[in-house]
C-alpha cells in the first residue's frame, strides 16, 4: 500500500459513491460510502500479520501440522471462500456503476473459476464448496448502514453456504488538511458540524485469523481470497509454504502483490456479466 505504519488512510473520493438502488433481496441497500476507510489495524503494519502467523504456527511445529498440507485427499477439493465485503462492493461500484451484484450467484461463479484453474493444471478432483465467509463492517447510528446490517443478517447470512461476520466501526474526530494553504479544520466552515470518520477495524485481522484457524483444523484444501489487499501476503506465503493453495479473486489494476503471491488468481471484472442482477422491468 506504500503508506507508513500507523498512518490513517481515506478512500479516494473517486471511489466514494452511492449504490443507486434501495434495499433488495439480492443486493445491498443504498449505502453512503463516505465513512468507510481501509482496515488500519494491521493493513499498515504487515509485521503484525507475520507475528499473528508465527504465534499460530510457531517454529518447529511442522510435524504437528494437519495432513492437509501434504496435498489433496479424496475426490473433492474442500474449498472455502473469504470475501472482504467493502473491498468487493466498492470495486464493483467502480467497475459496474450501473448494475447491482446478485450475491446469491457469487459462490457458484467463484467455484466455477476455481475448478477451471484446477483443470488447467490437470487437477481433476472436483472443487467442493464448504463455506462462503463474508467480512463486513457497519457504523453505528447511521440509518442507511443499519439497513445494510439488516440485509447482511436477514438475507445474505441465510443464503446457502454464507456465513457473515460483522464488525462495528466507531466514529472519531477528524481533521481536513488543505494542501494549498496548509490550514487544518475539524469542523464544517459553513454549519460548524464537526468532521468525524469511522475507520474499518478488525476485518483484515478476522480474515487472517480464520484462514490460519481453518487450516490448522484441517478444514480446507483451497482458500479463495476475494480481496486486493497486499497485507494478506505474509499469511498467504506461510500457508502456501505448508502446501495449502490460495487463489486470489481480484479487481484489475490493484493488488498485484497479492495476486503474484497466491498459487493462482483470476480477474473479477470479467465475471460481472454472470453476476449482474437483472434490471427491474420499466414497462
C-alpha positions as CSV (number, residue, x, y, z in Angstrom):
1,X,0.0,0.0,0.0
2,X,3.0,2.3,0.4
3,X,1.7,4.1,3.5
4,X,3.8,4.3,6.6
5,X,2.9,2.2,9.6
6,X,0.3,3.9,11.8
7,X,-0.9,6.2,9.0
8,X,-4.7,6.8,8.6
9,X,-6.0,6.3,5.1
10,X,-9.2,7.6,3.5
11,X,-10.8,6.2,0.4
12,X,-10.3,8.4,-2.7
13,X,-13.3,10.4,-3.4
14,X,-13.4,9.0,-6.9
15,X,-14.3,5.7,-5.3
16,X,-16.8,7.0,-2.8
17,X,-20.2,6.7,-4.4
18,X,-23.7,5.6,-3.6
19,X,-25.3,2.3,-4.6
20,X,-28.2,3.7,-6.5
21,X,-30.9,1.2,-5.6
22,X,-32.7,0.7,-2.3
23,X,-32.8,-2.5,-0.2
24,X,-33.5,-5.5,-2.3
25,X,-33.4,-9.3,-1.7
26,X,-30.2,-9.9,-3.6
27,X,-28.2,-6.7,-3.5
28,X,-27.1,-4.5,-0.6
29,X,-29.2,-1.4,0.3
30,X,-28.3,2.1,-0.8
31,X,-25.1,3.0,1.1
32,X,-23.2,6.1,1.9
33,X,-19.5,5.0,1.5
34,X,-18.2,8.3,2.8
35,X,-17.2,7.0,6.2
36,X,-15.7,3.7,5.1
37,X,-11.9,3.5,5.4
38,X,-9.4,0.7,4.9
39,X,-8.7,-1.6,7.8
40,X,-5.8,0.1,9.5
41,X,-5.4,-2.3,12.4
42,X,-3.0,-4.5,10.5
43,X,-3.3,-3.2,7.0
44,X,-0.5,-0.7,7.5
45,X,1.5,-2.9,9.8
46,X,2.4,-6.2,7.9
47,X,4.7,-7.1,10.7
48,X,1.6,-7.6,12.9
49,X,0.3,-10.2,10.4
50,X,3.7,-12.0,10.5
51,X,3.5,-12.1,14.3
52,X,0.0,-13.5,14.1
53,X,1.2,-16.2,11.7
54,X,4.2,-17.1,13.9
55,X,2.0,-17.3,17.0
56,X,-0.4,-19.8,15.4
57,X,2.4,-21.8,13.6
58,X,5.5,-21.4,15.8
59,X,8.9,-22.5,14.6
60,X,9.4,-26.3,14.9
61,X,5.6,-27.0,14.7
62,X,5.7,-28.5,11.2
63,X,5.5,-32.1,12.5
64,X,2.2,-31.3,14.1
65,X,0.5,-29.6,11.2
66,X,-2.6,-31.4,9.9
67,X,-2.3,-33.8,7.0
68,X,-4.0,-31.4,4.5
69,X,-0.6,-29.8,4.0
70,X,0.7,-32.8,2.2
71,X,-1.9,-32.4,-0.6
72,X,-5.5,-33.1,-1.6
73,X,-7.3,-36.1,-0.2
74,X,-10.2,-37.9,-1.6
75,X,-12.3,-37.0,-4.7
76,X,-13.3,-33.5,-3.6
77,X,-11.1,-30.4,-3.0
78,X,-12.6,-28.7,0.1
79,X,-12.9,-25.0,-0.8
80,X,-13.7,-22.1,1.4
81,X,-14.3,-18.6,0.1
82,X,-13.2,-15.5,2.1
83,X,-14.7,-12.2,0.9
84,X,-13.8,-8.7,2.1
85,X,-17.2,-7.1,1.7
86,X,-16.2,-3.5,1.3
87,X,-13.3,-4.3,-0.9
88,X,-15.6,-6.2,-3.2
89,X,-18.5,-3.8,-3.1
90,X,-16.6,-0.6,-3.7
91,X,-14.7,-2.1,-6.6
92,X,-17.9,-3.5,-8.1
93,X,-19.4,0.0,-7.9
94,X,-16.3,1.4,-9.7
95,X,-16.3,-1.2,-12.4
96,X,-20.1,-1.6,-12.9
97,X,-21.7,1.6,-11.6
98,X,-25.0,1.0,-13.4
99,X,-25.6,-2.6,-12.2
100,X,-26.1,-4.5,-9.0
101,X,-24.4,-7.7,-8.0
102,X,-26.5,-10.7,-7.3
103,X,-24.7,-12.0,-4.3
104,X,-26.6,-15.3,-4.4
105,X,-24.6,-16.2,-7.6
106,X,-21.2,-15.2,-6.3
107,X,-20.2,-18.5,-4.6
108,X,-21.1,-20.6,-7.6
109,X,-19.3,-18.3,-10.0
110,X,-16.2,-18.2,-7.9
111,X,-16.2,-22.0,-7.5
112,X,-16.6,-22.5,-11.3
113,X,-13.5,-20.3,-11.9
114,X,-11.6,-22.3,-9.2
115,X,-12.5,-25.5,-10.9
116,X,-11.3,-24.1,-14.3
117,X,-8.0,-23.2,-12.8
118,X,-7.5,-26.7,-11.2
119,X,-8.4,-28.4,-14.5
120,X,-5.8,-26.2,-16.3
121,X,-3.1,-27.9,-14.3
122,X,-4.6,-31.4,-14.6
123,X,-6.1,-31.5,-11.1
124,X,-9.2,-33.5,-11.7
125,X,-10.7,-33.5,-8.2
126,X,-13.9,-31.5,-8.1
127,X,-13.8,-28.3,-6.1
128,X,-16.4,-28.7,-3.3
129,X,-17.7,-25.6,-1.6
130,X,-17.7,-25.9,2.2
131,X,-18.5,-22.3,3.2
132,X,-18.6,-18.7,2.0
133,X,-17.3,-16.3,4.6
134,X,-18.2,-12.6,4.2
135,X,-16.4,-10.0,6.4
136,X,-18.2,-6.6,6.7
137,X,-18.1,-3.5,8.9
138,X,-21.0,-1.3,9.8
139,X,-21.1,2.1,11.5
140,X,-23.5,2.6,14.4
141,X,-26.2,5.3,14.3
142,X,-26.4,5.7,10.5
143,X,-29.8,4.6,9.3
144,X,-28.5,3.7,5.9
145,X,-25.9,1.4,7.3
146,X,-28.4,-0.1,9.7
147,X,-30.3,-1.1,6.5
148,X,-27.1,-2.8,5.4
149,X,-26.8,-4.6,8.7
150,X,-30.3,-5.9,8.4
151,X,-29.6,-7.0,4.8
152,X,-26.4,-8.8,5.9
153,X,-28.1,-10.6,8.8
154,X,-31.6,-11.3,7.5
155,X,-30.9,-12.1,3.9
156,X,-27.2,-12.8,3.0
157,X,-26.4,-14.7,6.1
158,X,-29.3,-17.0,5.4
159,X,-28.3,-18.0,1.9
160,X,-26.7,-21.4,1.3
161,X,-23.0,-21.6,2.3
162,X,-22.9,-18.0,3.5
163,X,-21.6,-17.0,6.9
164,X,-21.5,-13.2,7.5
165,X,-19.2,-11.7,10.2
166,X,-19.9,-8.1,11.1
167,X,-17.5,-5.7,12.8
168,X,-18.5,-2.4,14.3
169,X,-17.0,0.9,13.2
170,X,-16.8,3.7,15.8
171,X,-16.7,7.3,14.7
172,X,-13.9,9.6,15.9
173,X,-13.0,13.3,15.4
174,X,-11.2,14.0,12.1
175,X,-9.4,16.9,10.5
176,X,-9.1,18.0,6.9
177,X,-5.9,19.5,5.7
178,X,-5.7,22.0,2.8
179,X,-2.6,21.3,0.7
180,X,-2.9,24.8,-0.8
181,X,-2.7,27.0,2.3
182,X,-1.9,24.4,5.0
183,X,-5.0,25.1,7.0
184,X,-6.4,22.3,9.2
185,X,-10.0,22.3,10.2
186,X,-12.0,19.9,12.2
187,X,-15.5,21.3,11.5
188,X,-17.5,22.4,8.5
189,X,-16.9,26.1,7.8
190,X,-20.5,26.6,6.8
191,X,-22.5,24.9,9.5
192,X,-19.9,24.2,12.2
193,X,-20.7,20.5,12.4
194,X,-17.6,18.5,13.5
195,X,-15.9,16.2,11.0
196,X,-15.9,12.6,12.1
197,X,-14.9,9.3,10.5
198,X,-15.3,5.7,11.3
199,X,-12.3,3.6,10.2
200,X,-12.9,0.0,9.5
201,X,-11.2,-2.1,12.2
202,X,-10.6,-5.7,12.5
203,X,-11.8,-7.1,9.2
204,X,-8.3,-8.0,7.9
205,X,-7.4,-9.5,11.2
206,X,-10.6,-11.6,11.2
207,X,-9.8,-12.9,7.8
208,X,-6.2,-13.8,8.6
209,X,-7.3,-15.5,11.9
210,X,-9.9,-17.6,10.1
211,X,-7.5,-18.6,7.3
212,X,-5.0,-19.8,9.8
213,X,-7.5,-21.4,12.2
214,X,-9.3,-23.3,9.5
215,X,-6.0,-24.5,8.0
216,X,-4.9,-25.7,11.5
217,X,-8.2,-27.6,11.9
218,X,-7.7,-29.3,8.5
219,X,-11.0,-27.7,7.3
220,X,-10.0,-26.7,3.8
221,X,-7.7,-27.6,0.9
222,X,-8.1,-24.4,-1.1
223,X,-8.9,-20.8,0.1
224,X,-10.4,-18.4,-2.4
225,X,-9.5,-14.9,-1.2
226,X,-11.6,-12.1,-2.6
227,X,-9.5,-9.0,-1.9
228,X,-6.9,-6.8,-3.4
229,X,-5.2,-6.1,0.0
230,X,-1.5,-6.9,-0.1
231,X,-1.4,-7.1,3.6
232,X,-2.6,-10.7,3.3
233,X,0.7,-11.6,1.6
234,X,2.5,-12.8,4.8
235,X,-0.3,-15.1,5.8
236,X,-0.7,-16.5,2.2
237,X,3.1,-17.1,2.0
238,X,3.1,-19.1,5.2
239,X,0.0,-21.2,4.3
240,X,1.3,-22.0,0.8
241,X,4.7,-22.9,2.3
242,X,2.9,-25.7,4.1
243,X,1.1,-27.0,1.0
244,X,-2.2,-25.1,1.2
245,X,-3.3,-23.4,-2.0
246,X,-4.7,-19.9,-2.0
247,X,-6.5,-18.5,-5.1
248,X,-6.9,-14.7,-5.4
249,X,-10.0,-13.2,-7.0
250,X,-9.1,-9.6,-7.6
251,X,-10.1,-6.5,-9.5
252,X,-7.9,-5.0,-12.3
253,X,-5.0,-2.6,-11.7
254,X,-5.0,-3.4,-7.9
255,X,-3.5,-6.0,-5.6
256,X,-0.6,-7.1,-7.9
257,X,1.5,-8.3,-4.9
258,X,-1.3,-10.5,-3.5
259,X,-2.1,-11.9,-6.9
260,X,1.5,-12.8,-7.6
261,X,1.9,-14.4,-4.2
262,X,-1.2,-16.6,-4.5
263,X,-1.0,-20.0,-6.2
264,X,-3.3,-18.7,-8.8
265,X,-5.6,-15.8,-9.5
266,X,-8.4,-14.7,-11.7
267,X,-9.9,-11.2,-12.5
268,X,-13.3,-10.3,-11.1
269,X,-14.2,-7.7,-13.7
270,X,-14.6,-10.4,-16.3
271,X,-17.2,-12.1,-14.2
272,X,-19.6,-9.1,-13.7
273,X,-21.8,-10.3,-16.5
274,X,-22.8,-13.6,-14.9
275,X,-23.1,-11.9,-11.5
276,X,-25.3,-8.9,-12.6
277,X,-28.7,-8.8,-11.1
278,X,-31.5,-8.5,-13.8
279,X,-32.8,-4.9,-14.0
280,X,-36.4,-4.5,-13.0
281,X,-38.8,-4.0,-15.8
282,X,-39.9,-0.4,-16.5
283,X,-42.9,-1.4,-18.6
